[in-house]
Amino acid sequence: MEQFLPLLKQLWVVWFLVLFMGIVIWAFRPGAKRRFEADAMIPLNDGAGPAGDER
């Protein structure tokens, strides 16, 4: 099992790099800006909107 330890460490680094790049691509995709701006306004809303208001 100890002979696989260096390989497993390298695979974890590759896995986290792929995961990080996927999150970055998801966050900066063209259609995300409108959603993130709407989500940023949630704390500022007074809650007087209609119940069950979905995007």
Secondary structure as UniProt FT lines:
FT   HELIX           2..4
FT   HELIX           5..27
FT   TURN            30..31
FT   HELIX           32..40
FT   HELIX           42..44
FT   TURN            51..52
//
